[in-house]
Each structure stands twice: as C-alpha cells, then as structure tokens.
C-alpha cells in the first residue's frame, strides 16, 4: 500500500497564528496571575492540621481544574492549543500549591528546612525538586518536610506521565470530533 499524503490544515495561516498567539498569551497570563496571587496571599502558619487540609484541598482543586480543562480540550476548535493552556494552568497550580505548603511548614515548624524560607525560597525549592535538579542548597530536614517533598516528587511524576497521556488522548479525541486526523497540523508520512 502506498504511503498516503495527509491533507494540510485548510484554515488561513493568519487565523492559525492568531489562535496560537492568543493561547500562549492566555497561558502566560494565567501563570502570571497565579504567581501574583501566591505572592499577595497572606500565608501565615495556621498549624499543621489546617495546613494538611489546605494541601489536600489544593491537590483536589488541581485535579478538578485538570479534568475540567480536559473536557474543554475535546470540544475546543484548537485542541492542541487548549492542551498547552491546560498544562500551563495545571503545572502552575501544582507548583504554587507546594511552594505555599513549604512556606507554611517552615513558618509553623521552624527548622524544617536547612534555612528559613521566604516565599521566593519556597518557590525555588519547589522548582528544583520538580525539575529534579536539586542543587542541595535548600534541603528538607524535618520528617514532615521530607514527606511533603516526596509527595511533590510522586505528584510531579504523575503530572508528567499520566497527565501528559490524558492530554494527548483529549487532543486526539478533539481532532477526531472535528473530522481531522490527529496529525493534520503536522504533516508527516505514515509507514503502514
């Protein structure tokens, strides 16, 4: 059987470009807004039980927002672009949630980390943990801090692995719903 040549995207290039720029701007604005909220929120130590409940509710919120966005990908006219927005929103929520948790932990139980954490230090520790860089300049010293870091590590792996697979499936479903093949936007030759 001959390799079929896939049909190109018939939308005008200007419209595709505007949609892409709009999606990237929205993703950047959402991430910037979430970071602003993180720095503006008056995070004060409420106690470890309240902080644990806050973390659990926050993780539940990340899951709810993610699933809501997955449904939006399937019905979006631009599923790939919506998936980028979803990933930016989910990732920002996830990272800022843990940064807030580390900040609260250090302020309710001083000495939980190798140095006192400001909000910026907490975000820095969160990002070095998520990216697996782990410079070692800030480390979790308490058992609670280490458990929290392990939860973030497992959650980060799930976000990268499971969530990425779910997003890819939602994009494919969205493209099929439109009557387009998943590879319409990226012309390649298939080998059967």
C-alpha positions as CSV (number, residue, x, y, z in Angstrom):
1,X,0.0,0.0,0.0
2,X,1.3,3.5,-0.9
3,X,2.0,6.0,1.8
4,X,-1.0,8.3,1.9
5,X,-0.3,12.0,1.8
6,X,-2.2,13.7,4.6
7,X,-4.4,16.7,3.9
8,X,-3.0,20.1,5.0
9,X,-4.8,22.3,7.5
10,X,-7.2,24.4,5.4
11,X,-7.5,27.3,7.9
12,X,-5.9,30.5,6.8
13,X,-2.3,30.9,8.2
14,X,-3.2,34.2,9.9
15,X,-6.1,32.7,11.8
16,X,-3.9,29.8,13.0
17,X,-1.2,32.2,14.0
18,X,-3.6,34.4,15.9
19,X,-5.1,31.4,17.7
20,X,-1.6,30.2,18.7
21,X,-0.5,33.6,20.0
22,X,-3.8,34.0,21.9
23,X,-3.4,30.6,23.5
24,X,0.2,31.3,24.6
25,X,-0.8,34.8,25.9
26,X,-3.7,33.3,27.9
27,X,-1.4,30.6,29.3
28,X,1.2,33.2,30.3
29,X,-1.4,35.5,31.9
30,X,-2.9,32.6,33.9
31,X,0.5,31.6,35.2
32,X,1.5,35.2,36.0
33,X,-1.8,35.7,37.7
34,X,-1.3,32.6,39.8
35,X,2.2,33.7,40.8
36,X,0.9,37.1,41.7
37,X,-1.8,35.5,43.9
38,X,0.8,33.4,45.6
39,X,2.9,36.4,46.5
40,X,-0.1,38.5,47.6
41,X,-1.8,35.9,49.7
42,X,-1.2,36.5,53.4
43,X,0.1,33.0,54.1
44,X,0.5,32.6,57.9
45,X,1.1,29.5,59.9
46,X,-2.3,28.1,61.0
47,X,-1.0,24.9,62.4
48,X,-0.1,21.6,60.8
49,X,-3.6,20.1,60.7
50,X,-5.0,23.1,58.9
51,X,-2.1,23.2,56.5
52,X,-2.6,19.5,55.7
53,X,-6.2,20.1,55.0
54,X,-5.3,23.1,52.8
55,X,-2.8,21.0,50.9
56,X,-5.3,18.2,50.3
57,X,-8.0,20.6,49.2
58,X,-5.4,22.3,46.9
59,X,-4.4,19.0,45.3
60,X,-8.1,18.2,44.8
61,X,-8.5,21.6,43.1
62,X,-5.6,20.8,40.8
63,X,-7.3,17.5,39.8
64,X,-10.7,19.2,39.3
65,X,-9.3,22.0,37.2
66,X,-7.3,19.5,35.1
67,X,-10.4,17.3,34.4
68,X,-12.5,20.4,33.6
69,X,-9.8,21.5,31.2
70,X,-9.6,18.1,29.6
71,X,-13.3,18.3,28.7
72,X,-12.7,21.7,27.2
73,X,-9.8,20.3,25.0
74,X,-12.2,17.8,23.4
75,X,-14.7,20.5,22.4
76,X,-12.2,23.2,21.6
77,X,-11.7,24.3,17.9
78,X,-8.0,24.2,18.7
79,X,-7.4,21.2,20.9
80,X,-3.6,21.3,20.8
81,X,-3.5,24.9,21.9
82,X,-6.1,24.3,24.6
83,X,-3.8,21.4,25.8
84,X,-0.9,23.9,26.2
85,X,-3.1,26.2,28.2
86,X,-4.2,23.3,30.4
87,X,-0.7,22.2,31.0
88,X,0.4,25.7,31.9
89,X,-2.5,26.2,34.3
90,X,-2.2,22.7,36.0
91,X,1.6,23.0,36.3
92,X,1.4,26.5,37.8
93,X,-1.3,25.4,40.3
94,X,0.6,22.3,41.3
95,X,4.0,24.1,41.8
96,X,2.5,27.1,43.6
97,X,0.5,24.8,45.9
98,X,3.7,23.0,47.0
99,X,5.6,26.3,47.4
100,X,2.8,27.6,49.7
101,X,2.9,24.3,51.6
102,X,6.7,24.5,52.1
103,X,6.4,28.2,53.2
104,X,3.7,27.4,55.7
105,X,5.6,24.4,57.0
106,X,8.7,26.4,57.6
107,X,6.7,29.1,59.4
108,X,4.7,26.7,61.6
109,X,7.7,24.4,62.3
110,X,10.9,26.5,62.1
111,X,14.0,24.4,61.1
112,X,12.1,22.1,58.8
113,X,14.5,23.2,56.1
114,X,18.2,23.9,56.0
115,X,17.5,27.6,56.0
116,X,14.5,29.8,56.7
117,X,12.2,30.0,53.6
118,X,10.7,33.2,52.1
119,X,8.0,32.8,49.5
120,X,10.7,33.0,46.8
121,X,12.9,30.4,48.6
122,X,9.8,28.1,48.8
123,X,9.1,28.5,45.1
124,X,12.8,28.0,44.3
125,X,12.9,24.7,46.4
126,X,9.6,23.6,44.7
127,X,11.1,24.2,41.2
128,X,14.4,22.5,42.0
129,X,12.5,19.5,43.4
130,X,10.1,19.3,40.4
131,X,12.9,19.6,37.8
132,X,15.0,17.1,39.7
133,X,17.9,19.5,39.7
134,X,18.1,19.6,43.5
135,X,21.1,21.8,44.0
136,X,21.2,20.9,47.7
137,X,21.4,24.5,48.9
138,X,17.9,24.1,50.5
139,X,17.0,20.7,51.9
140,X,14.2,19.3,53.9
141,X,15.4,18.5,57.4
142,X,12.2,17.5,59.2
143,X,10.2,14.3,58.6
144,X,7.2,16.4,57.6
145,X,9.3,18.4,55.1
146,X,10.7,15.2,53.6
147,X,7.3,13.6,53.3
148,X,5.9,16.7,51.6
149,X,8.8,16.7,49.2
150,X,8.2,13.0,48.4
151,X,4.5,13.7,47.8
152,X,5.6,16.5,45.4
153,X,8.0,14.2,43.6
154,X,5.4,11.5,43.1
155,X,2.8,14.1,42.0
156,X,5.3,15.6,39.6
157,X,6.0,12.2,38.0
158,X,2.2,11.6,37.7
159,X,1.8,15.1,36.2
160,X,4.5,14.5,33.6
161,X,3.5,10.9,32.8
162,X,-0.2,10.3,33.4
163,X,-1.5,13.9,32.8
164,X,0.6,14.2,29.6
165,X,-1.0,10.9,28.3
166,X,-4.5,12.1,29.2
167,X,-3.9,15.4,27.5
168,X,-2.7,13.6,24.3
169,X,-5.8,11.5,24.3
170,X,-8.0,14.5,24.7
171,X,-6.3,16.3,21.8
172,X,-6.8,13.2,19.6
173,X,-10.5,13.0,20.6
174,X,-10.9,16.7,19.9
175,X,-9.3,16.3,16.5
176,X,-11.4,13.2,15.7
177,X,-14.6,15.1,16.8
178,X,-13.7,17.8,14.2
179,X,-13.2,15.1,11.5
180,X,-9.5,15.8,11.4
181,X,-6.8,13.2,11.9
182,X,-4.5,13.8,14.9
183,X,-1.6,14.5,12.6
184,X,-3.3,17.1,10.4
185,X,-1.3,20.1,11.8
186,X,2.0,18.3,11.5
187,X,2.2,16.8,8.0
188,X,4.2,13.6,8.1
189,X,4.3,10.4,6.0
190,X,2.9,7.3,7.8
191,X,4.5,4.0,7.3
192,X,1.9,1.2,7.3
